[in-house]
């Protein structure tokens, strides 16, 4: 299993039946494929829909029906569509139970940076900042280290923040942390790794949970 | 009552330097023919207000305006999908004002709804604070933003009747319904113009009182073919 799949499969364990969930692009969206049987979540697309499904077949596309990535979608039975102001009423108003967003960096104070690398990559924040502030539970998903092996789970984010003190859980290819006012708590370690491996790859300070587990899939 | 005009007549109302809010989200719900006509007219120095940049990869939707260097300022939440917009931002040719998406649409709603400001917790503790004033209300900090209106709102709906009542399909309402309230002049491009009385009251997403001009764009079948082609090209269909 590659690291992206580890992260996606672990994200998929975050949800309770019936929750309203908004998934960011990349690994969070991939996670929808791994949500366990018996857990039915209500997916929201920020451009204005609830309970949407996958791509239509060629020839069955509706030019008026797309997701927040500009891709064609279908609506599931009981699905609804609405305008953007209403969609962000759902998001900012606390009506989304959980959001999972990719991140460039996270830190031990629950800060997250995921919208800007000054001078290099400035796509804009899109709806991410609203989700981070409005969702009841914010999960950050990211590779534990960059390609050079530097930790992306930091004492303090170096990149411009997307929101301060909002992350409740961090999922990486090496570990899962809970985030609280007391800082980070290591609750799960990826298969094949030890706590020492996590320690070596992590800049942030953290406590180890007494019942720390191996991630299971 | 809304007046039916041609795409050419309406696009020629938009002068160089105008502020124009354009409905749609990555192409879906975008007024394609009005955009094409603004490109054909070469209208320049536009302030373009759109929630996001063009359909991914550019060259379609509002990506034609940025590729044609017709935009001097862009106000929205995301530009990353449009190479011409990103490059204009990087070179400084296009001034970009980033707004969190919910703040963006709420500013437009405030302009259309007669509100004095948007007061939101989103952006606290980030660079977004630099574009707003921070104030405390009832013991909590918020960012305060001004309403956002424009000279023109160019929007897209599926059908209009001759009163200008508009109805939408799928997720194409997106920014269109809110922008309809916040343009000094509101131009609605539609697939089809129907007789008054054929749209059910609850089917109407934008009441006609907001709409100044209706223009007939592509038919639904033509749009289905256009989007079929770009989605097929991007491997987005099964």
Contacts between the chains, C-beta under 8 A, distances in Angstrom:
chain1	res1	chain2	res2	distance
A	45	B	171	7.1
A	46	B	101	6.8
A	47	B	25	4.4
A	47	B	26	7.8
A	47	B	28	7.4
A	47	B	171	5.5
A	47	B	174	5.2
A	48	B	25	7.7
A	48	B	171	4.7
A	48	B	173	6.0
A	48	B	174	5.4
A	49	B	171	5.1
A	54	B	238	7.5
A	55	B	236	6.0
A	55	B	237	5.7
A	55	B	238	5.2
A	56	B	237	6.4
A	56	B	238	6.6
A	57	B	237	6.5
A	57	B	238	4.6
A	58	B	228	6.7
A	58	B	232	5.9
A	58	B	237	4.3
A	58	B	238	6.9
A	59	B	228	7.1
A	61	B	224	6.5
A	61	B	227	5.9
A	61	B	228	5.5
A	61	B	231	5.9
A	61	B	237	6.0
A	62	B	169	6.9
A	62	B	170	5.3
A	62	B	224	7.5
A	63	B	28	7.2
A	63	B	220	7.2
A	63	B	223	4.1
A	63	B	224	5.1
A	63	B	226	6.9
A	63	B	227	3.9
A	63	B	228	7.9
A	64	B	28	6.3
A	64	B	29	6.6
A	64	B	158	6.6
A	64	B	168	7.2
A	64	B	169	4.1
A	64	B	170	3.6
A	64	B	171	6.9
A	64	B	172	3.9
A	64	B	223	7.9
A	65	B	28	7.1
A	65	B	169	7.4
A	65	B	170	3.3
A	65	B	171	5.6
A	65	B	172	7.6
A	66	B	25	7.1
A	66	B	26	6.6
A	66	B	27	7.3
A	66	B	28	3.9
A	66	B	170	7.6
A	66	B	171	6.0
A	67	B	171	7.8
A	68	B	25	7.3
A	68	B	26	7.8
A	69	B	26	7.2
A	69	B	56	7.4
A	70	B	25	7.5
A	70	B	26	3.1
A	70	B	27	5.9
A	70	B	28	7.0
A	70	B	55	5.3
A	70	B	56	5.3
A	70	B	81	6.9
A	71	B	231	7.3
A	71	B	234	7.8
A	71	B	236	4.8
A	72	B	227	7.2
A	72	B	231	5.1
A	72	B	236	5.6
A	72	B	237	6.2
A	73	B	171	7.9
A	75	B	170	7.8
A	81	B	170	6.0
A	81	B	171	5.1
A	81	B	173	6.9
A	82	B	173	6.5
A	83	B	173	4.0
A	83	B	174	6.2
A	83	B	175	7.4
A	83	B	176	7.3
A	83	B	177	4.4
A	83	B	178	6.2
A	83	B	205	7.5
A	84	B	25	7.4
A	84	B	51	6.5
A	84	B	101	7.4
A	84	B	105	4.5
A	84	B	173	7.7
A	84	B	174	5.0
A	84	B	175	5.2
A	84	B	178	6.6
A	85	B	105	4.9
A	85	B	106	6.6
A	85	B	108	8.0
A	85	B	109	5.0
A	85	B	177	7.6
A	85	B	178	5.1
A	88	B	101	6.5
A	88	B	102	3.4
A	88	B	105	5.9
A	88	B	106	6.9
A	91	B	102	6.1
A	92	B	102	4.9
A	92	B	120	7.0
A	92	B	121	7.9
A	92	B	122	6.4
A	111	B	125	7.8
A	116	B	127	7.6
A	122	B	79	7.7
A	122	B	86	7.8
A	122	B	89	6.8
A	123	B	78	5.9
A	123	B	79	6.2
A	123	B	80	2.7
A	123	B	81	8.0
A	123	B	86	7.6
A	124	B	52	7.7
A	124	B	76	7.0
A	124	B	77	5.6
A	124	B	78	3.7
A	124	B	79	5.2
A	124	B	80	6.2
A	124	B	96	7.9
A	124	B	98	5.0
A	125	B	77	6.3
A	125	B	78	7.2
A	125	B	98	6.3
A	125	B	100	5.4
A	125	B	101	7.5
A	125	B	128	7.6
A	126	B	52	7.0
A	126	B	77	5.2
A	126	B	78	4.1
A	126	B	101	5.6
A	127	B	77	6.8
A	127	B	100	7.3
A	127	B	101	3.9
A	127	B	102	6.6
A	128	B	100	7.8
A	129	B	100	4.1
A	129	B	101	7.9
A	129	B	122	5.0
A	129	B	123	5.8
A	129	B	126	6.8
A	129	B	128	7.0
A	130	B	100	5.3
A	130	B	101	5.9
A	130	B	102	3.8
A	130	B	103	7.4
A	130	B	122	5.1
A	133	B	121	5.4
A	133	B	122	4.8
A	133	B	124	7.7
A	134	B	102	7.7
A	134	B	122	7.5
A	160	B	126	6.6
A	160	B	127	5.1
A	161	B	125	5.9
A	161	B	126	4.8
A	161	B	127	7.8
A	162	B	126	6.4
A	163	B	122	7.9
A	163	B	124	7.9
A	163	B	125	6.6
A	163	B	126	6.7
A	164	B	124	6.8
A	164	B	125	3.1
A	164	B	126	7.2
A	165	B	125	7.4
